[in-house]
């Protein structure tokens, strides 16, 4: 019986350039979201709807990246709960999501 998931449709491993690229994208998206949320908080009106549209677009991108990364890591960990790399990435992705929490609200 095969005890491994075939997750190649998501990522080919933790060293996969797609996986590492999505981690970097998540970092950049969270940074941009936080910067925009500060600017948005300083405006008195929502006259500049492009700023609101930008933060919504960033939020959607963050959710897509976070979901893909978390699903992959959770599936890898479900096969091997002692996999330190899975646990480490799950913690890191969760931390990045927390870093964006203020911008999310």
C-alpha positions as CSV (number, residue, x, y, z in Angstrom):
1,X,0.0,0.0,0.0
2,X,1.3,3.4,-0.9
3,X,1.6,5.7,2.1
4,X,2.5,8.8,0.2
5,X,0.3,11.4,-1.4
6,X,1.0,12.3,-5.0
7,X,0.9,16.1,-4.5
8,X,2.8,17.0,-7.7
9,X,-0.3,19.0,-8.9
10,X,0.4,21.4,-6.0
11,X,4.2,21.3,-5.5
12,X,6.9,18.8,-6.2
13,X,8.5,19.2,-2.8
14,X,9.7,21.8,-0.3
15,X,12.6,22.6,-2.6
16,X,10.3,23.1,-5.6
17,X,10.9,26.6,-7.1
18,X,7.1,27.0,-7.3
19,X,6.7,26.3,-3.5
20,X,9.6,28.6,-2.6
21,X,8.3,31.2,-5.0
22,X,4.8,31.1,-3.4
23,X,6.4,31.6,0.0
24,X,8.2,34.7,-1.3
25,X,5.0,35.9,-2.9
26,X,3.1,35.5,0.4
27,X,5.8,37.5,2.2
28,X,5.6,40.3,-0.4
29,X,1.8,40.3,-0.4
30,X,1.6,40.6,3.4
31,X,4.1,43.4,3.3
32,X,2.1,45.3,0.7
33,X,-1.1,44.7,2.5
34,X,0.3,46.1,5.7
35,X,1.6,49.2,3.9
36,X,-1.7,49.8,2.2
37,X,-3.7,49.3,5.3
38,X,-1.6,52.0,7.1
39,X,-2.2,54.4,4.2
40,X,-5.9,53.5,4.2
41,X,-6.2,54.2,7.9
42,X,-4.7,57.6,7.4
43,X,-7.3,58.7,4.8
44,X,-10.4,60.3,6.0
45,X,-12.6,59.3,3.0
46,X,-12.7,56.5,0.6
47,X,-12.4,58.8,-2.3
48,X,-9.5,56.8,-3.6
49,X,-11.2,53.6,-4.4
50,X,-8.1,52.2,-6.2
51,X,-6.5,51.8,-2.8
52,X,-9.4,49.8,-1.6
53,X,-9.4,47.7,-4.8
54,X,-5.7,47.1,-4.4
55,X,-6.0,45.8,-0.8
56,X,-8.9,43.6,-1.8
57,X,-6.8,42.2,-4.7
58,X,-3.9,41.6,-2.4
59,X,-6.2,39.9,0.2
60,X,-7.5,37.5,-2.5
61,X,-3.9,36.7,-3.6
62,X,-2.9,36.2,0.1
63,X,-5.8,33.8,0.6
64,X,-5.0,31.8,-2.5
65,X,-1.3,31.5,-1.6
66,X,-1.9,30.7,2.0
67,X,-4.5,28.0,1.1
68,X,-2.2,26.3,-1.4
69,X,0.8,26.4,0.9
70,X,-1.1,25.2,4.0
71,X,-2.9,22.4,2.2
72,X,0.3,21.1,0.8
73,X,2.1,21.2,4.1
74,X,-0.9,19.7,6.0
75,X,-1.1,16.8,3.5
76,X,2.6,16.2,3.8
77,X,2.4,16.2,7.6
78,X,-0.6,13.9,7.7
79,X,1.5,11.2,6.1
80,X,4.5,11.8,8.5
81,X,3.6,13.7,11.6
82,X,7.3,13.7,12.6
83,X,8.3,15.6,9.5
84,X,10.0,18.7,11.0
85,X,10.1,20.5,7.7
86,X,6.3,20.3,7.4
87,X,5.8,21.6,10.9
88,X,8.3,24.4,10.3
89,X,6.6,25.6,7.1
90,X,3.2,25.3,8.7
91,X,4.4,27.5,11.6
92,X,6.0,30.0,9.2
93,X,3.0,30.3,7.0
94,X,0.7,30.7,10.0
95,X,3.1,33.4,11.3
96,X,2.9,35.2,7.9
97,X,-0.9,35.1,8.1
98,X,-0.8,36.5,11.6
99,X,1.5,39.3,10.4
100,X,-1.3,40.3,8.0
101,X,-4.1,40.1,10.5
102,X,-4.3,43.9,11.0
103,X,-4.5,44.5,7.3
104,X,-7.1,41.7,7.0
105,X,-9.4,43.6,9.3
